């Protein structure tokens, strides 16, 4: 996976962001998500790859596009075979309400290197490069906070922890507060929350809690590119989810998964802001088109590229916006 492909992938997240941003703040989370999915799928048709979606919008019978197992790209002889994890609109509620940190994201990896995560929950802990190697999901939140503080040469009281604002996190929030750390509760978007741990300007040090397993794989790919660290452990709500995980190749469902087990090998990550966020600006519509703000990252080189693009709609292909 070379640098040219990484830049092409950014065009796909741009298409999804532009389409969904049209519905920002209109209270239609499903409509915004569908617009992003349709635009992303059309944009994939211009990419010279043999791509298989391993993290997508659901099962084939449940989602009209970008379902798990779908083949995307031109699929010409000689095109690169890769696995793809997509979230055309990460933070559907955020877009529907106009809140911060809605993004369109894609992660790509070598064949057989991305965890084929079922649509279940995952317990996660994520940190930036400064705390790489010091977190352990088998330890308590308090112990992990002490380890992160030591690695970052901070007091626990100086740490900021991102946690999804959910009833299931009541005990976690109480323990983090008792330990003395500060908390930033978010309504959605734990991929953004995990990525924010890697950028000092966001003020975020740790992500903790239970979120979607597919989002965990995407976040792991992003953190691999910038030297962060993450661990995850699948959380099943019922036997059906456990059986589905076994069908997708999960042999040790209780195992704590390292970042390399979540997203190994050479990976790349691209994201485009839909609404304004901590590290990406949202789509801004102009008289002739729009402006987008994207990031492209590669694990092979560790390169992080920010791309500001001005789109003039009368000159561009129609991907649904």
C-alpha positions in Angstrom: 0.0 0.0 0.0 1.8 3.1 -1.2 1.4 6.8 -0.6 -0.5 7.4 -3.8 -3.2 5.0 -2.6 -3.4 6.7 0.7 -4.2 10.0 -1.0 -6.8 8.4 -3.2 -8.5 7.0 -0.1 -8.9 10.6 1.2 -11.0 11.3 -1.8 -13.4 8.6 -0.7 -13.8 10.0 2.8 -14.3 13.5 1.3 -17.2 12.2 -0.8 -18.9 10.6 2.2 -18.3 13.7 4.4 -19.7 16.1 1.7 -22.8 14.0 1.3 -23.6 13.6 5.0 -22.8 17.2 5.8 -25.8 18.3 3.7 -28.0 16.8 6.4 -26.1 18.2 9.4 -28.4 19.4 12.2 -31.5 18.2 10.5 -32.3 15.5 13.0 -32.1 12.7 10.4 -29.3 10.4 11.6 -30.4 7.5 9.2 -30.7 9.8 6.2 -27.2 11.3 6.9 -25.7 7.8 7.3 -27.3 6.5 4.1 -26.1 9.6 2.2 -22.5 8.9 3.4 -22.7 5.2 2.6 -24.0 5.8 -1.0 -21.4 8.4 -1.7 -18.5 6.3 -0.3 -19.6 3.2 -2.3 -19.7 5.2 -5.6 -16.3 6.7 -4.9 -14.8 3.3 -4.3 -15.6 2.4 -7.9 -12.7 4.7 -9.1 -10.1 3.0 -7.0 -7.7 0.5 -8.6 -7.9 -2.2 -5.8 -9.4 -5.7 -5.1 -11.0 -4.6 -1.8 -13.0 -6.6 0.6 -15.0 -4.9 3.3 -14.3 -6.7 6.7 -15.7 -3.9 8.9 -18.8 -2.3 7.3 -22.4 -1.2 7.7 -23.7 -4.6 8.7 -24.5 -8.0 7.3 -25.4 -8.4 3.6 -29.1 -8.9 4.4 -29.2 -5.9 6.8 -27.4 -3.2 4.8 -27.9 -2.2 1.2 -24.3 -1.1 0.7 -20.8 -1.6 2.1 -21.8 -4.8 4.0 -19.3 -7.1 5.5 -17.9 -9.3 2.7 -18.7 -6.9 -0.1 -16.1 -6.4 -2.8 -15.2 -2.8 -3.8 -12.9 -1.1 -6.2 -12.3 -1.8 -9.9 -11.0 -5.3 -9.3 -8.9 -5.4 -12.4 -6.1 -8.0 -12.9 -3.0 -6.9 -11.0 -4.9 -4.6 -8.6 -3.8 -4.7 -5.0 -5.8 -7.1 -2.7 -6.6 -5.3 0.6 -9.0 -5.5 3.5 -11.1 -2.4 4.3 -12.8 -1.1 7.5 -15.2 1.7 6.9 -17.4 4.0 8.9 -18.9 6.3 6.4 -20.4 8.5 9.2 -18.8 7.9 12.6 -21.1 9.8 14.9 -24.5 9.7 13.2 -26.1 11.4 16.2 -23.4 14.1 16.2 -24.1 14.9 12.6 -27.9 14.9 13.1 -27.6 17.4 15.9 -24.7 19.4 14.5 -22.5 18.4 17.4 -18.7 18.2 17.2 -16.5 15.3 16.0 -18.6 13.6 13.4 -16.1 12.2 10.8 -16.0 9.9 7.8 -13.3 7.2 8.2 -11.6 4.4 6.3 -8.8 2.0 7.4 -7.1 -0.3 5.0 -4.8 -3.3 5.7 -3.0 -6.2 4.2 -5.1 -9.3 3.5 -5.7 -11.3 6.7 -4.3 -8.5 9.1 -7.5 -6.7 10.2 -9.6 -8.4 12.9 -12.9 -9.4 11.5 -14.9 -8.0 14.4 -18.5 -8.9 14.7 -21.1 -6.2 15.4 -20.8 -6.5 19.2 -19.3 -4.4 21.9 -15.6 -4.1 22.8 -14.0 -3.0 26.1 -11.2 -0.6 25.1 -8.3 1.4 26.4 -6.3 3.7 24.1 -3.4 6.1 24.7 -1.0 8.2 22.6 2.7 7.5 21.8 3.9 8.8 25.2 2.1 6.0 27.1 2.7 3.2 24.6 3.3 -0.1 26.3 2.1 0.9 29.7 -1.7 0.0 29.6 -3.1 -3.3 30.5 -6.8 -4.1 30.2 -6.6 -6.8 32.8 -5.7 -4.1 35.4 -8.1 -1.7 37.1 -8.8 1.7 35.7 -7.1 3.2 38.7 -3.9 1.2 38.0 -3.9 2.1 34.4 -4.3 5.8 35.2 -1.3 5.6 37.5 0.8 3.9 34.8 -0.2 6.5 32.2 0.6 9.3 34.5 4.0 7.9 35.2 4.8 7.5 31.5 3.7 11.0 30.7 5.4 12.5 33.8 2.1 13.9 35.0 0.0 13.6 38.1 -3.2 11.5 37.8 -5.1 14.7 38.5 -3.6 16.2 35.3 -5.0 13.4 33.0 -8.1 13.8 30.9 -10.0 10.6 30.2 -12.6 10.3 27.3 -15.5 8.0 28.1 -18.8 7.4 26.2 -21.7 8.8 28.2 -23.6 5.6 28.7 -25.4 4.0 31.8 -23.0 1.0 31.5 -20.1 3.3 32.4 -21.5 4.4 35.8 -19.0 2.4 37.8 -16.1 3.3 35.5 -16.8 7.0 35.7 -17.1 6.8 39.5 -13.7 5.0 39.8 -11.9 7.5 37.4 -13.3 10.4 39.4 -12.2 8.7 42.7 -8.7 8.3 41.2 -8.6 12.1 40.7 -8.5 12.2 36.9 -10.6 14.5 34.8 -13.3 13.2 32.5 -14.6 14.3 29.1 -17.9 12.6 28.5 -18.9 12.2 24.8 -22.2 11.2 23.3 -20.8 9.4 20.3 -17.6 9.0 18.3 -15.1 6.9 20.2 -12.9 6.5 17.1 -12.3 10.3 17.4 -11.8 9.9 21.1 -9.1 7.3 20.6 -7.3 9.3 18.0 -7.4 12.4 20.1 -5.1 10.7 22.6 -2.3 11.0 20.1 -2.5 14.7 19.6 -1.5 16.9 22.5 -3.5 19.9 21.3 -6.8 17.9 22.0 -6.0 17.7 25.7 -7.0 14.0 25.8 -4.7 11.4 27.4 -6.7 8.2 27.7 -9.8 6.6 26.2 -11.6 4.0 28.4 -14.8 2.1 28.3 -17.0 -0.1 26.1 -17.9 0.9 22.6 -18.5 -0.8 19.3 -16.1 -3.6 18.3 -15.9 -2.5 14.6 -15.0 1.0 15.7 -12.3 -0.5 17.8 -10.6 -2.0 14.8 -10.7 1.3 12.9 -9.3 3.2 15.9 -6.5 0.6 16.3 -5.5 1.1 12.7 -5.3 4.9 13.2 -3.3 4.5 16.4 -0.9 2.1 14.7 -0.1 4.9 12.2 0.8 7.5 14.8 2.5 5.3 17.4 -0.3 5.1 19.9 -1.4 2.0 21.8 -4.6 0.2 22.4 -6.0 -3.0 23.8 -9.5 -4.4 23.3 -11.6 -7.3 24.6 -14.9 -8.4 23.0 -18.1 -8.0 25.0 -21.1 -10.1 24.0 -24.7 -9.3 24.9 -26.1 -12.7 24.0 -25.2 -16.2 22.6 -26.1 -15.1 19.1 -23.2 -12.5 19.1 -20.8 -15.1 20.5 -21.8 -17.5 17.8 -21.4 -14.9 15.1 -17.9 -14.1 16.4 -16.9 -17.8 16.1 -18.3 -17.9 12.6 -16.1 -14.9 11.7 -12.9 -16.6 13.0 -12.7 -15.5 16.6 -11.2 -18.4 18.5 -10.5 -16.9 21.9 -13.5 -14.6 22.6 -12.3 -13.6 26.1 -8.8 -12.7 25.0 -7.3 -9.2 25.5 -6.3 -8.2 22.0 -3.2 -6.1 21.4 -3.2 -3.3 18.9 -1.3 -5.5 16.4 -4.0 -8.2 16.8 -6.7 -5.6 16.1 -4.9 -4.1 13.1 -1.6 -5.7 12.1 0.8 -5.4 9.2 1.0 -2.3 7.1 -2.2 -0.2 7.5 -3.3 3.2 6.4 -6.1 5.5 7.7 -8.0 8.4 6.3 -10.6 10.6 7.8 -12.5 13.7 6.8 -14.3 16.0 9.2 -18.1 16.3 8.8 -18.7 18.6 11.8 -16.0 20.7 13.5 -14.0 18.6 15.9 -10.9 18.5 18.1 -8.5 17.7 15.3 -10.5 18.1 12.0 -12.6 20.9 10.8 -16.0 20.1 9.4 -17.4 20.6 5.9 -17.9 24.3 5.1 -20.2 25.0 2.1 -19.4 28.0 -0.1 -21.2 29.6 -3.0 -19.5 27.4 -5.6 -18.8 24.3 -3.6 -17.3 23.3 -0.2 -14.1 23.0 1.7 -13.1 19.9 3.5 -10.4 19.0 6.1 -8.9 15.5 6.0 -6.0 13.5 7.6 -4.2 10.6 5.9 -1.8 8.4 7.9 0.4 5.4 7.1 1.9 3.0 9.6 4.8 2.1 7.2 6.2 5.6 7.2 4.5 7.2 10.2 3.6 10.1 8.0 0.6 12.3 8.9 -0.7 14.5 6.2 -3.5 17.1 6.6 -5.3 18.0 3.5 -7.5 21.0 3.0 -9.5 20.7 -0.2 -11.7 23.2 -2.0 -14.4 21.4 -4.0 -16.0 23.1 -7.0 -19.1 21.1 -7.7 -19.6 21.9 -11.3 -16.2 20.3 -12.1 -16.5 17.2 -9.9 -18.2 13.8 -10.3 -21.5 13.4 -8.5 -21.0 11.0 -5.6 -24.4 11.8 -4.1 -24.0 15.3 -2.7 
